Structure formats: structure tokens, C-alpha cells
Amino acid sequence: MLFKPLITGALALIVTMVQTASAVCAPGQMAVGVQMTQYFTGPSGAFYVYSGFLMANNRGIISVNGNTQDDTQYCNGGYSNGASVQCSGDNVVGAVDTQGQHWNCWNTNDSSCDAGGTGLRRHVLACCSRA
């Protein structure tokens, strides 16, 4: 019986933290990130497939690019609906959205809006403001 209140309190804290993290970047900004999908190949085997994404501040996906096993896929082009991402090395420095609007981007280490769990995970790498 001692563990039940501890577990309930921990679950309530996790739910509260997830609900409060509603914005990706600051108001008016857009996020660029990488999506990782895990495929299980057996009891002790798995591999990841990566794709890049542009995400609105309400967490809606604006554009995605192709799937590959390259974890820097977000820099590799091929975004849907004319969007693109510009990188310097592995750092996102700019983006163009599906409306042709240019954005200046900078890396972020804020993981509060990362989403997903077993099988699928999204990780925000950069926030962008209109150029």
C-alpha cells in the first residue's frame, strides 16, 4: 500500500508536465526537428528510420521530408509542398515554409516539447523566426 500514493503522485506530475508544454517555440516561431521511428526486427534487434519536419507552434506538422537511416535527414532536402531547411554542418540555420516565407533558425536544447514514446519520437532541434 505504501507504493500506491507514490506512483499516483508521480503519474500526476508527469501528466501535469505534459499538459503545460503546449508551445514548441516562442509565439510566432516555427520549429525544425527530426522524427525517429523505431522498427523492431526481433527480440533483441531494432533499427531507426529518420525524417525531418517543420512544425507550427501549435505542434501541427507543416512539412516532412523522406525516410532514411541517416540521423541528419532533416538537412537533406526533399520536404513536402516546397518547404526546405538550410544547415551549416548539422546545425539548422534557416528554413522556407510551404508559403515561401523565409525563416532564420537557431539550435535549441529545450526538450520540453519533444513527443513520442515506443516506436515514434519527435525531437525539436531549432526554433525559427521570420526573416
Beta strands, then each sheet from edge to edge (+ up, - down):
strand 1: 30-42
strand 2: 45-55
strand 3: 61-64
strand 4: 84-88
strand 5: 91-96
strand 6: 102-107
strand 7: 115-116
strand 8: 120-130
sheet 1: 3+ 2- 1+ 8- 6+ 5- 4+
sheet 2: 3+ 2- 1+ 8- 7+
end
